[in-house]
Amino acid sequence: MFENATALETRRAALQSALGRETCRVLVCGGLGCLAKGAQEVFEAIRTLVAEQGLAAAVELAEHKPGARVVKTGCAGLCEAGPIVVVQPHGYMFVRVKAEDAAEIVEQAVKAGQPVTRLLPSDNGSGPIVRMDETAFYRKQHKIALRNCGVVDPESLDDYLAHDGYAALTKVLAGMSPEQVIAEVEQSGLRGRGGAGFPTGRKWRFAAAAEGDQKYVICNGDEGDPGAFMDRCVMEGDPFSVIEGMTLAGYAIGASEGYIYVRAEYPLAVQRLRAAIKQAEAAGLLGKHILGSELTFRLHVKEGAGAFVCGEESALIASIEGERGMPRPKPPFPAQRGLWAKPTIINNVETLANVPAIVAGGADMFRSFGTERSPGTKTFSLSGKVINTGLVEVPLGTPLRTLIFEMGGGIRGGKAFKAVQIGGPSGGCLTSEHLDLPVDYESLTAAGAIVGSGGLVVVDEATCMIEMARFFMEFTQSESCGKCVPCREGTKRMLEILTRITQGKGTMDDLALLEELAPIVKDASLCGLGKTAPNPVLTTLRYFRHEYLAHIQERRCPAGACKALLGYAISPDLCRGCTKCARVCPVGAISGEIKQTHVIDAAKCIRCGACKDACPFKAVVLK
């Protein structure tokens, strides 16, 4: 246990000295994506070989044996190419590593300091790229929230300390008042990274000024947006930064207790958070008289049941209190009357992970990235039809084109980019016309989208935008808590209209009603879920109106994705009578003799597309 800051700094110095004695550091990605592909086996194989060959660095600080250290980290970011192994100090990144590659990695990279060329990544078919930071995926990233993800052992407090963990807390306790901490966060311009982008320092100031014998800090880890996994990766890969951020927030507003609200579908995050809390308590970094000061702060982990509405702060508070997760009218805001009617601040995971870096490095460091009104960096998850799916962190103001075509590597299968859904179900769809749009709070809002939590779902030319809007509306409608009529009934009616349109049963009256309903639901709903639920519909109406008209007026899906509007025919000029289409048809809807033109019976056809995929002569066409 660290009785004071001096004891902690002594330990840090020893740990950093030991870190400096590591001749080689092998970082095996232990993020959920890589673990699913066999990263645990890769880690164990490399660690075993390093130990057997006497290459391992001493673990105990009292020893001075230099050598290699094998570390299982959190998410390294490039999920598409996992399992990932990074060998420092050379900067080699090996992708799609298997356990049987361990011997070659140890022999060439660890012992000889040379890369294993066949395991190196490449950008769009280019030659192998030796250094991790030279790849397009990493080259333009600047990591603050993710500074330790893929670098430290998330289950080791010592490793966190060796990488300047708790430097912010010791700085604060050495001579910063709560007011000075709030002022530093305000000056940094940090805005909430979970959705609305409310200024973090202002929220803290409201709570600090509120009267109450007990105050609370809540970390919102209820990440529910489809295609979003930023917060999960931070909780799994750097849980101590979240804990330190919450401790600093508690000091700033005068709170002595905090809750981390995590969805139960994130078992690895829950496990690592609880392990980190236990270690912090044992070290005297949580509990009473932290580092010998008057600061008291305790933390609890609360598992959520996966209700999307619990991402809304008042619904989240109700869930912690044991009530059904339903939003409450505001004001009063949680900063005045929150958990158990006490002043409470709620920040999401990424926001809190930024706080130690801001306090330790200063507000100017943070403001050196981003734009004047949207300073700092933001994490984004790239998913959908993009080649390089994964997690990135870039300065706010970075163009969408950089995210999708440089870091993301472009669209899979050589297809054309069509749109990107940004901000999850609460966000909106943007088109190729917006690719040079800077990604910041003001620009995206003007375009009809939001930064949100940072989910980017990229779609190609084969995606129907009405079906995409219908998918997100189905999600938000099913997740509506039902408390207010505009959200409960409005989203249901909108879903019914979108479903009719994708089924070829829509009318122009339906389109008019959809355009009338969307702003009403947006303006009249009680909480953020209902207020933002129409965004995907509004943006697709704004940028893809021609697709709505094609579905309604022509009974045609331009993307060829809505089965109810598809019809297949066989071109007599192209058909060679090979019978492949007939052989794959699951319902026997295709007839014809060998070497004769075949015919599809429209009454029997179920529009599965198997015949089109099987035809080697491209004779099966859409009607």
C-alpha positions in Angstrom: 0.0 0.0 0.0 1.3 3.5 -0.9 1.0 5.6 2.3 1.8 8.8 0.4 2.7 10.2 -3.0 6.5 9.8 -2.3 6.1 6.1 -1.9 4.2 5.9 -5.2 6.8 7.9 -7.0 9.6 5.7 -5.6 7.8 2.6 -6.9 7.2 4.3 -10.3 10.9 5.1 -10.7 11.8 1.5 -10.0 9.2 0.2 -12.4 10.4 2.6 -15.1 14.0 1.5 -14.5 12.9 -2.1 -15.0 11.0 -1.1 -18.1 14.2 0.4 -19.5 16.0 -2.9 -18.9 13.7 -4.7 -21.2 15.7 -5.4 -24.4 12.5 -6.4 -26.2 8.8 -6.0 -25.4 6.4 -8.4 -27.2 2.9 -7.0 -27.2 0.2 -9.6 -28.0 -3.2 -8.0 -28.5 -5.7 -9.3 -25.9 -8.7 -7.4 -27.2 -11.9 -9.4 -27.7 -11.5 -9.5 -31.5 -8.0 -11.0 -31.3 -8.9 -13.4 -28.5 -11.7 -14.7 -30.7 -9.1 -15.5 -33.4 -6.7 -17.3 -31.1 -4.6 -14.6 -29.5 -4.5 -16.4 -26.1 -2.8 -19.4 -27.7 -0.3 -17.0 -29.5 0.5 -15.3 -26.2 1.1 -18.5 -24.4 3.3 -19.9 -27.2 5.5 -16.9 -27.4 5.8 -16.5 -23.6 6.7 -20.2 -23.2 9.4 -20.1 -25.9 10.9 -16.9 -24.4 11.0 -18.5 -21.0 12.4 -21.8 -22.2 15.2 -20.1 -24.1 16.2 -18.0 -21.1 15.3 -14.7 -22.8 12.8 -13.4 -20.3 13.4 -10.2 -18.4 13.3 -10.4 -14.6 9.8 -9.7 -13.2 10.9 -8.9 -9.7 12.3 -5.3 -9.3 15.1 -6.5 -7.0 16.7 -8.4 -9.9 18.6 -6.7 -12.7 18.4 -9.2 -15.4 17.6 -7.6 -18.8 15.6 -9.5 -21.4 12.4 -9.8 -23.3 9.0 -9.2 -21.8 5.8 -10.8 -23.3 2.7 -8.8 -22.5 -1.0 -9.5 -23.3 -2.4 -6.0 -23.9 -5.8 -4.6 -24.7 -7.1 -3.9 -28.2 -4.4 -2.7 -30.6 -7.0 -1.3 -33.0 -6.7 -3.1 -36.3 -9.3 -5.8 -35.5 -9.5 -7.0 -39.1 -5.9 -8.2 -39.1 -5.8 -10.0 -35.7 -4.3 -11.6 -33.9 -1.7 -8.8 -33.8 1.8 -9.0 -32.3 3.9 -5.9 -31.9 7.6 -6.2 -31.1 9.3 -3.1 -29.5 11.6 -1.2 -29.7 11.7 -2.1 -33.4 8.1 -1.2 -34.0 7.4 -4.4 -36.0 3.7 -5.3 -36.3 2.8 -8.9 -37.3 -0.8 -9.6 -38.4 -3.0 -12.7 -38.5 -0.5 -14.5 -36.3 -1.0 -18.1 -35.4 0.5 -20.1 -32.5 2.7 -22.0 -34.9 4.3 -18.6 -35.9 5.7 -18.1 -32.4 9.0 -19.9 -33.0 9.8 -17.7 -36.0 8.8 -14.5 -34.2 11.1 -15.4 -31.2 14.0 -16.5 -33.4 13.9 -13.6 -35.9 12.3 -10.7 -34.1 13.1 -11.2 -30.4 16.6 -12.7 -30.8 17.9 -11.3 -34.1 15.9 -8.1 -34.1 14.7 -8.7 -37.7 11.1 -8.7 -39.0 9.2 -11.8 -40.1 8.4 -10.5 -43.5 5.6 -12.8 -44.3 3.6 -11.6 -41.2 4.0 -7.9 -41.9 1.0 -5.9 -43.0 0.5 -4.1 -46.4 -1.7 -1.3 -47.6 -4.0 -2.3 -50.4 -1.7 -4.8 -51.9 1.5 -2.7 -51.5 4.7 -4.3 -50.3 5.2 -5.3 -46.6 5.3 -2.4 -44.1 8.0 -2.9 -41.5 7.0 -0.4 -38.8 3.5 -0.2 -37.3 3.4 3.6 -37.3 4.1 3.6 -41.1 0.8 1.9 -42.0 -2.1 4.0 -43.3 -4.2 2.7 -40.4 -1.9 4.1 -37.7 0.0 6.9 -39.5 -2.4 9.8 -38.8 -3.6 8.6 -35.4 -3.0 10.6 -32.2 -3.8 8.6 -29.1 -4.9 10.3 -25.8 -7.9 8.2 -24.7 -6.3 5.1 -26.2 -2.7 6.0 -25.2 -2.3 2.8 -23.2 -4.5 0.4 -25.2 -2.3 -2.1 -27.0 0.7 -0.9 -24.8 0.1 -1.9 -21.2 -1.0 -5.1 -19.4 -4.6 -4.1 -18.4 -4.5 -6.4 -15.5 -1.3 -4.9 -14.0 -1.3 -1.8 -11.8 2.6 -1.9 -12.0 2.5 -1.7 -15.8 0.1 1.2 -15.6 2.4 3.0 -13.1 5.4 2.4 -15.3 3.6 4.2 -18.1 2.9 7.3 -16.0 -0.3 6.0 -14.5 -1.5 8.1 -11.5 0.9 10.9 -12.4 -2.2 13.1 -12.7 -3.5 12.2 -9.2 -0.2 12.7 -7.5 0.1 16.1 -9.2 -3.4 17.1 -8.0 -2.8 16.0 -4.4 0.6 17.8 -4.4 -1.0 21.2 -4.8 -4.0 21.6 -7.0 -7.4 22.6 -5.5 -10.7 21.1 -6.8 -11.4 24.5 -8.5 -8.0 24.3 -10.3 -8.8 20.8 -11.6 -12.2 21.9 -12.9 -10.6 25.0 -14.5 -8.0 22.8 -16.2 -10.7 20.5 -17.7 -12.7 23.6 -18.7 -9.7 25.2 -20.4 -9.0 22.0 -22.3 -12.4 22.2 -24.0 -13.1 18.6 -23.4 -16.6 17.7 -24.4 -18.6 14.6 -23.5 -17.5 11.8 -25.9 -20.7 9.8 -25.4 -23.2 11.7 -27.5 -24.3 15.3 -27.1 -20.8 16.8 -26.6 -21.7 18.8 -23.5 -18.6 20.6 -22.0 -17.2 18.3 -19.3 -15.7 21.1 -17.1 -19.1 23.0 -17.1 -20.9 19.8 -15.9 -18.3 19.3 -13.1 -18.7 23.0 -12.1 -22.5 22.6 -11.7 -22.0 19.5 -9.5 -19.3 21.1 -7.4 -21.5 24.1 -6.7 -24.5 22.0 -5.8 -25.3 21.5 -2.2 -25.3 18.0 -0.8 -23.7 15.9 2.0 -23.0 13.1 -0.5 -22.1 13.4 -4.2 -21.5 10.7 -6.8 -19.5 10.1 -10.0 -20.9 7.7 -12.6 -19.0 6.3 -15.5 -21.4 5.4 -18.4 -20.1 2.2 -20.0 -23.5 1.2 -21.3 -22.3 1.3 -25.0 -25.3 0.1 -27.0 -25.0 1.6 -30.5 -24.8 -1.0 -33.3 -21.2 -0.9 -34.7 -19.7 0.9 -31.6 -17.0 -0.7 -29.5 -14.8 2.3 -28.4 -15.7 2.2 -24.7 -15.5 -1.5 -24.5 -11.9 -1.4 -25.8 -10.9 1.3 -23.3 -12.4 -0.6 -20.3 -10.8 -3.9 -21.5 -7.5 -2.3 -22.4 -6.8 0.4 -19.9 -9.2 0.1 -16.9 -6.9 2.0 -14.6 -7.1 5.2 -16.7 -10.9 5.2 -16.2 -10.5 4.6 -12.5 -8.0 7.4 -12.2 -10.2 9.7 -14.2 -13.2 9.0 -11.9 -11.0 9.6 -8.8 -10.0 13.0 -10.2 -13.6 13.8 -10.9 -14.5 12.8 -7.4 -11.8 15.1 -6.0 -13.0 18.0 -8.2 -16.7 17.9 -7.3 -16.4 16.6 -3.7 -17.7 13.1 -4.4 -16.6 10.2 -2.3 -18.3 7.4 -4.2 -18.6 6.3 -7.8 -20.2 3.7 -10.0 -19.1 2.2 -13.3 -22.2 1.1 -15.2 -21.2 -1.6 -17.7 -23.5 -3.7 -19.9 -23.4 -7.3 -18.9 -22.6 -8.3 -22.5 -19.1 -7.0 -21.8 -17.8 -9.8 -19.5 -14.1 -9.1 -20.2 -14.5 -5.4 -19.4 -16.4 -6.3 -16.2 -13.7 -8.8 -15.2 -10.8 -6.4 -15.9 -12.5 -3.4 -14.2 -13.1 -5.4 -11.0 -9.6 -6.7 -11.0 -8.2 -3.2 -11.4 -10.4 -1.8 -8.6 -9.2 -4.6 -6.3 -5.6 -3.8 -7.1 -6.2 0.0 -6.6 -7.8 -0.6 -3.3 -5.0 -2.8 -2.1 -2.5 -0.1 -3.2 -4.3 2.6 -1.3 -5.4 4.4 -4.5 -9.1 3.8 -3.7 -10.8 4.0 -0.3 -10.0 6.3 2.6 -7.1 8.8 2.8 -5.8 8.1 -0.7 -2.0 8.5 -0.8 -2.2 9.9 2.8 -4.5 12.8 1.9 -8.0 13.7 3.0 -9.4 12.3 -0.3 -11.8 9.4 0.1 -13.2 7.7 -3.0 -14.7 4.3 -3.5 -15.8 2.6 -6.7 -18.5 -0.1 -7.5 -19.2 -1.9 -10.8 -22.9 -2.1 -11.7 -23.8 -4.5 -14.6 -26.6 -3.4 -16.8 -29.1 -5.7 -18.5 -28.5 -4.3 -22.0 -31.3 -1.8 -22.3 -30.3 0.8 -24.9 -32.3 3.5 -23.1 -30.0 3.1 -20.0 -27.4 5.0 -22.0 -29.5 8.0 -21.2 -28.3 9.4 -17.9 -31.5 9.6 -15.9 -32.5 6.1 -17.0 -29.1 4.9 -16.0 -29.5 6.4 -12.6 -32.9 4.7 -12.2 -31.2 1.4 -13.1 -28.5 1.8 -10.5 -31.2 2.6 -7.9 -32.9 -0.7 -8.7 -35.7 0.7 -10.6 -36.7 0.1 -14.2 -34.5 2.0 -16.6 -36.7 4.9 -17.7 -35.8 8.5 -18.3 -37.0 11.3 -16.0 -38.0 14.8 -17.0 -35.2 17.4 -16.8 -34.7 19.7 -15.0 -33.6 19.0 -12.4 -30.4 17.7 -14.0 -28.3 15.0 -12.3 -25.7 17.6 -11.3 -28.3 19.0 -9.0 -30.4 15.9 -8.2 -29.0 12.6 -9.5 -28.3 9.3 -7.9 -30.5 8.9 -4.8 -31.4 12.6 -5.2 -27.8 13.6 -4.6 -25.6 15.8 -6.9 -24.1 13.5 -9.6 -22.0 13.8 -12.7 -22.2 11.2 -15.4 -19.4 10.9 -18.0 -18.8 8.2 -20.5 -15.7 6.0 -20.5 -13.8 7.8 -23.2 -14.4 11.2 -21.5 -13.0 10.0 -18.2 -10.0 8.2 -19.9 -9.0 11.6 -21.3 -9.0 13.4 -17.9 -5.7 12.0 -16.4 -3.8 12.9 -19.6 -5.3 16.5 -19.5 -4.5 17.0 -15.9 -1.0 15.6 -16.2 -0.1 17.1 -19.5 -2.1 20.4 -19.3 -5.0 21.8 -21.1 -2.8 23.2 -23.9 -1.6 19.7 -24.8 -5.2 18.6 -25.4 -6.0 21.8 -27.3 -3.1 21.3 -29.6 -5.3 18.7 -31.4 -8.6 19.2 -33.0 -10.4 22.5 -33.9 -11.0 25.7 -31.9 -14.6 24.7 -31.0 -14.0 20.9 -31.0 -10.5 20.4 -29.4 -8.8 17.1 -28.7 -9.1 13.7 -30.3 -12.0 11.3 -30.7 -12.1 7.5 -31.0 -14.1 6.0 -33.9 -15.0 2.4 -34.6 -14.8 1.5 -38.3 -17.2 -1.2 -39.3 -19.4 -2.3 -42.1 -18.2 -2.6 -45.7 -14.8 -1.0 -45.0 -11.6 -3.1 -45.5 -9.8 -2.3 -42.3 -12.4 -2.7 -39.5 -11.2 -1.6 -36.1 -10.7 1.2 -33.7 -8.9 4.5 -34.4 -8.3 7.8 -32.5 -7.8 11.0 -34.6 -7.9 14.7 -34.0 -11.4 16.2 -34.3 -11.7 17.9 -37.7 -10.2 14.9 -39.5 -12.1 14.5 -42.8 -14.3 11.5 -43.3 -12.3 10.5 -46.4 -9.2 10.0 -44.2 -11.1 7.8 -41.9 -12.8 5.6 -44.5 -10.3 5.5 -47.4 -6.9 6.0 -45.8 -7.3 4.3 -42.4 -10.2 2.1 -43.4 -8.5 1.1 -46.7 -11.7 1.8 -48.8 -14.6 -0.4 -49.6 -14.5 -4.2 -49.7 -14.8 -6.1 -53.0 -14.0 -3.1 -55.2 -17.6 -1.7 -54.8 -18.4 1.9 -54.7 -18.8 3.9 -51.4 -22.4 4.9 -50.9 -22.9 6.2 -47.4 -21.7 6.2 -43.8 -23.9 6.0 -40.8 -22.2 8.1 -38.1 -23.4 8.3 -34.5 -25.3 5.1 -34.4 -29.1 5.0 -34.2 -29.0 8.6 -32.9 -26.9 9.8 -35.9 -27.4 10.1 -39.6 -26.3 8.9 -43.0 -23.8 11.0 -44.9 -22.9 10.6 -48.6 -19.9 10.8 -50.9 -20.6 14.6 -51.0 -19.6 14.7 -47.4 -16.3 12.8 -47.6 -14.3 15.9 -47.2 -16.4 17.1 -44.3 -14.3 17.7 -41.1 -15.5 15.3 -38.4 -16.3 17.7 -35.5 -19.4 18.5 -33.5 -20.4 21.6 -35.5 -19.9 20.3 -39.0 -21.7 17.0 -38.4 -24.6 18.7 -36.7 -25.0 21.0 -39.7 -25.0 18.0 -42.0 -27.8 16.3 -40.0 -25.6 13.8 -38.2 -23.8 13.8 -34.8 -20.4 12.7 -33.5 -22.3 10.6 -31.0 -20.2 7.9 -29.3 -18.1 7.5 -32.5 -19.6 4.5 -34.4 -19.0 4.6 -38.2 -20.9 2.0 -40.2 -19.8 2.2 -43.8 -22.1 0.9 -46.6 -21.6 0.3 -50.3 -23.6 0.6 -53.5 -25.5 -2.7 -52.7 -27.1 -1.3 -49.6 -30.7 0.0 -49.7 -30.8 3.2 -47.7 -34.5 2.8 -46.9 -33.8 -0.6 -45.5 -30.9 0.8 -43.5 -33.2 3.5 -42.0 -35.8 0.8 -41.3 -33.1 -1.3 -39.5 -32.1 1.6 -37.2 -35.8 2.5 -36.6 -36.6 -1.1 -35.7 -33.7 -1.0 -33.2 -34.8 2.2 -31.5 -38.4 1.3 -31.5 -37.7 -2.0 -29.8 -35.4 -0.2 -27.3 -37.9 2.5 -26.4 -38.9 2.3 -22.8 -42.5 3.3 -23.7 -42.8 6.1 -21.1 -43.6 8.9 -23.5 -46.2 8.7 -26.3 -44.1 10.5 -29.1 -41.4 7.9 -28.8 -43.5 4.8 -28.0 -46.1 5.4 -30.7 -44.2 7.7 -33.1 -41.3 5.3 -33.7 -43.8 2.4 -34.2 -45.7 4.3 -36.9 -42.5 5.3 -38.6 -41.3 1.7 -38.6 -44.6 0.6 -40.1 -44.3 3.1 -42.9 -40.6 2.2 -43.7 -41.5 -1.5 -43.7 -44.4 -0.9 -46.2 -42.0 1.0 -48.5 -39.4 -1.7 -48.5 -42.1 -4.2 -49.2 -43.3 -2.3 -52.2 -46.6 -1.3 -50.6 -45.7 2.3 -49.8 -47.6 5.4 -51.1 -46.9 9.0 -51.5 -49.2 9.6 -48.6 -46.9 7.4 -46.5 -43.9 9.5 -47.5 -45.8 12.7 -46.5 -46.8 11.2 -43.2 -43.2 10.0 -42.5 -41.9 13.5 -43.2 -44.6 14.9 -40.8 -44.0 12.4 -38.0 -40.2 12.5 -37.9 -39.8 16.1 -36.6 -42.7 15.6 -34.1 -41.0 12.6 -32.6 -37.7 14.5 -32.6 -39.2 17.6 -30.8 -41.7 16.0 -28.4 -39.9 12.9 -27.0 -38.8 13.0 -23.4 -35.2 11.8 -23.7 -32.4 11.5 -26.1 -33.4 8.2 -27.5 -36.7 9.5 -28.9 -35.3 12.9 -29.8 -32.6 11.3 -32.0 -34.5 8.2 -33.3 -35.7 10.0 -36.5 -32.2 11.1 -37.5 -31.4 8.2 -39.8 -34.8 8.7 -41.5 -34.4 12.4 -41.8 -30.9 12.1 -43.3 -31.9 9.4 -45.8 -34.9 11.5 -46.8 -32.6 14.5 -47.2 -29.8 12.7 -49.2 -31.5 9.7 -50.7 -35.0 10.9 -51.5 -34.7 9.4 -55.0 -34.6 6.0 -53.5 -37.8 6.5 -51.6 -39.5 7.7 -54.8 -38.1 4.7 -56.7 -39.6 2.3 -54.1 -43.0 4.0 -54.1 -43.5 5.2 -57.7 -41.6 2.5 -59.6 -41.9 -0.4 -57.2 -38.1 -0.7 -57.6 -35.2 -0.9 -55.2 -32.2 0.8 -56.9 -29.7 -1.2 -54.8 -31.4 -4.5 -55.6 -31.6 -5.3 -51.9 -35.3 -5.3 -51.1 -36.5 -8.9 -51.9 -40.1 -7.9 -52.3 -39.2 -5.6 -55.1 -36.9 -7.9 -56.9 -37.7 -9.9 -60.0 -35.3 -12.2 -61.9 -35.3 -13.1 -65.5 -32.9 -15.0 -67.8 -31.6 -13.2 -70.9 -32.0 -15.3 -74.0 -29.0 -13.7 -75.6 -26.7 -14.7 -72.7 -28.1 -18.0 -71.5 -26.1 -21.1 -72.7 -28.4 -23.7 -71.2 -25.7 -25.0 -68.7 -28.5 -25.8 -66.1 -26.4 -24.4 -63.2 -29.2 -22.0 -62.3 -31.8 -24.7 -62.3 -29.7 -27.0 -60.1 -29.2 -24.4 -57.4 -32.8 -23.1 -57.3 -34.3 -24.3 -53.9 -37.9 -24.2 -55.1 -37.6 -25.5 -58.7 -38.7 -22.3 -60.3 -36.3 -22.6 -63.3 -37.0 -24.9 -66.3 -35.3 -25.6 -69.6 -33.4 -28.2 -71.5 -29.7 -28.5 -71.8 -28.2 -26.0 -74.2 -31.6 -24.3 -74.5 -32.7 -21.0 -73.0 -34.0 -21.4 -69.5 -37.0 -19.6 -68.0 -37.9 -18.5 -64.4 -41.4 -19.0 -63.1 -42.1 -15.7 -61.4 -44.9 -17.2 -59.3 -42.6 -19.8 -57.8 -39.5 -17.6 -57.4 -38.6 -16.7 -53.9 -36.1 -14.0 -55.0 -33.2 -15.6 -53.1 -30.6 -14.7 -55.8 -29.0 -18.2 -55.9 -29.5 -18.4 -59.6 -27.8 -15.1 -60.3 -24.8 -16.0 -58.2 -24.5 -19.4 -59.9 -24.7 -18.3 -63.5 -21.2 -18.1 -65.1 -22.5 -16.1 -68.1 -24.3 -13.3 -66.2 -27.5 -14.3 -67.9 -29.7 -14.0 -64.8 -30.7 -10.3 -64.6 -32.9 -8.1 -62.4 -36.2 -7.1 -64.0 
